[in-house]
């Protein structure tokens, strides 16, 4: 049986749009694939959404669903592709990037997104995926690499920015112990770059980053220069090693408050 004669015209047109667009469909994709006006493309996408063939994932952005009856096997099986449509300007960071760069073997259920958009809820669910969001200024989007998922271009913090982001906010790294573990792995990597760590931390501009990095680096291999660079940048006042922990012990050389267990480990 000829597939061209059995697929209704509407579904054939939708299939053409999906083939042209990939995982996420924008109005412009339908315009170009079907050679129609923007108004007509908008109406078509809205109609297909109403018929259950598409899901709206962002302003003017749709994801295909239920395509097994179309002449296409494309499905939305990677929630990373939603990030540009939902949160740009943004990048994937924290524990999500740590997992991507093999800094950890832990697998996390959520996807950490650093976004310059207004964040009304830190934790959001979209199409079965759990996103943890942190608002940053657009000028703080730097130190990223491009990753392609299908036809979708996604920004991910590079391995150095990933470390600095987790030191800036240990919660992004699933707590300071996991951040410390990731840093230990980083120190053993061939692409380790202490100068870039310092440059990124300077640009982020949070004095607590140098306090945490210097303290943790004391236990690492070949870190004398890095530790000295952190000590030279110590700011006034005390910071907490991990704001989520009870931090009552002060390590004065780093002006860093921490839990009893961390303080004992530091003096061992």
Protein Blocks (a to p, Z undefined) as FASTA:
>chain_A
ZZklmpcfklmmmmmmmmmnomaccfklmmmmnopafklmmmmmmmmmmnopaccfbehi
acdehkllpccfbdcfbfklmmmmmmpccddehjllmmmnopafbdcfbdcdddfbdcfb
fbdceehiacddddddfklgghiacddehjaccddddfklmmmmmmmmmmlnopaklmmm
mmmmmmmpmkbcfklmmmmmmmnopaklmmmmmmmmmmmghilmmmmmmmmmocehjddf
blkbccfbccfklopacdfklmmmmmZZ
